[in-house]
Amino acid sequence: MASEATLEATTTAISYDGGLTCALSVTSLDRSIPWYENVLGMTLMYRMDEIAWCELTSSVARVSIGLSQVESAGGPGGATLTFGVTDLDSAKAALDAAGVRQDGPINEIPGMVRLLTFYDPDGNALMFYQDLSGGGAG
């Protein structure tokens, strides 16, 4: 059990500041920035063309999205950014209106959560969740 004690000591030594930047690869900042602004309601914080990077604020306190322009982006693997919404049907309707590709219908785990996976223009998987448990987390 020495490894458990080592892990506990290591994790308690990290002092987080409460912020989170989620980085995604995209093939065009010019195309992706307006998509994240118009479809997901994010706001551009800054753009640095010399390093092909930008950050956008989300409506979640201290959570931002960083976009890194690369030659090939999207596809399988990596983390799926999952945003909590209060009304998944309305969020789906907004995605439908914007012509956003989705991975099937809303999936519901009764009494727990409703989920909807969708994709940005580069194929990065994103997800909305609606908490059904009354606990505020998905």
C-alpha positions in Angstrom: 0.0 0.0 0.0 3.0 2.3 -0.2 2.0 3.3 -3.7 -1.4 4.6 -2.4 0.3 6.7 0.3 2.7 8.1 -2.4 -0.3 9.0 -4.7 -2.1 10.7 -1.9 0.9 12.8 -0.9 1.4 13.8 -4.6 -2.2 14.8 -5.2 -2.5 16.9 -2.1 0.7 18.8 -2.9 -0.9 20.3 -6.1 -2.5 23.7 -5.5 -5.0 24.5 -8.4 -6.1 28.0 -9.0 -9.6 27.1 -10.2 -9.1 27.8 -13.9 -9.3 25.3 -16.8 -8.3 25.8 -20.4 -9.4 23.0 -22.7 -7.2 22.9 -25.8 -8.5 21.6 -29.2 -6.8 21.2 -32.6 -8.4 22.9 -35.5 -7.4 23.4 -39.2 -8.5 27.0 -39.5 -8.8 29.7 -36.8 -10.6 31.9 -39.3 -13.4 29.2 -39.6 -13.3 27.9 -36.0 -13.5 31.2 -34.0 -16.8 32.3 -35.6 -18.2 28.7 -35.1 -17.4 28.7 -31.4 -18.7 32.2 -31.0 -21.9 31.8 -33.1 -22.9 28.2 -32.2 -21.7 27.9 -28.6 -21.9 31.6 -27.6 -18.2 31.9 -26.6 -16.2 35.1 -26.7 -12.7 35.6 -28.2 -10.3 36.6 -25.5 -7.2 36.9 -27.7 -5.7 35.5 -30.9 -1.9 35.0 -31.5 -1.4 34.3 -35.2 2.4 34.0 -34.7 1.8 30.8 -32.7 -1.5 29.8 -34.4 -3.4 29.9 -31.1 -6.4 31.6 -29.6 -8.6 31.4 -26.5 -12.3 31.9 -26.1 -14.2 32.3 -22.8 -17.1 30.0 -22.1 -20.1 30.7 -19.9 -18.6 28.4 -17.3 -16.6 30.4 -14.7 -12.8 30.1 -15.3 -13.2 27.6 -18.2 -11.8 28.7 -21.5 -11.3 26.9 -24.9 -8.0 27.2 -26.6 -7.8 26.5 -30.3 -4.5 25.5 -31.9 -4.3 25.6 -35.7 -2.7 22.5 -37.1 -2.6 20.8 -40.5 -4.8 17.9 -39.5 -7.3 18.0 -36.7 -10.3 16.2 -35.2 -11.0 12.5 -35.3 -11.1 9.9 -32.6 -9.4 9.9 -29.3 -8.7 12.6 -26.7 -11.1 14.1 -24.2 -14.7 15.1 -25.0 -15.6 18.5 -23.7 -19.0 18.1 -22.0 -21.0 21.2 -21.2 -23.9 21.3 -18.8 -27.1 22.9 -20.1 -30.4 23.5 -18.4 -32.6 22.5 -21.3 -31.1 19.9 -23.7 -34.0 20.0 -26.1 -33.4 23.8 -26.6 -29.7 23.3 -27.0 -30.3 20.6 -29.6 -32.7 22.9 -31.5 -30.0 25.6 -31.6 -27.5 23.0 -33.0 -30.1 21.9 -35.5 -30.7 25.5 -36.6 -27.0 26.0 -37.1 -26.7 22.7 -39.1 -24.3 21.2 -36.6 -23.5 17.5 -37.2 -24.7 15.3 -34.3 -23.9 11.7 -33.3 -27.5 10.4 -33.1 -30.4 11.4 -30.9 -30.4 12.5 -27.3 -29.3 9.6 -25.1 -31.0 9.4 -21.7 -30.0 7.5 -18.6 -33.3 7.7 -16.6 -33.0 9.6 -13.3 -29.4 10.5 -14.0 -28.5 12.4 -17.2 -29.4 13.3 -20.8 -26.5 13.5 -23.3 -26.0 14.8 -26.9 -22.7 14.4 -28.8 -22.0 16.8 -31.6 -19.0 17.9 -33.7 -17.2 21.2 -34.5 -16.2 21.8 -38.1 -12.9 19.8 -37.7 -14.7 16.7 -36.2 -13.8 17.4 -32.6 -16.4 15.7 -30.5 -18.2 17.9 -28.0 -21.1 17.0 -25.7 -24.0 18.7 -23.9 -25.4 17.1 -20.7 -28.6 17.9 -18.8 -28.6 16.7 -15.2 -31.7 14.7 -14.2 -30.5 13.7 -10.7 -31.0 17.1 -9.1 -27.4 17.0 -8.0 -26.1 19.6 -10.5 -23.5 17.3 -12.1 -23.6 15.1 -15.1 
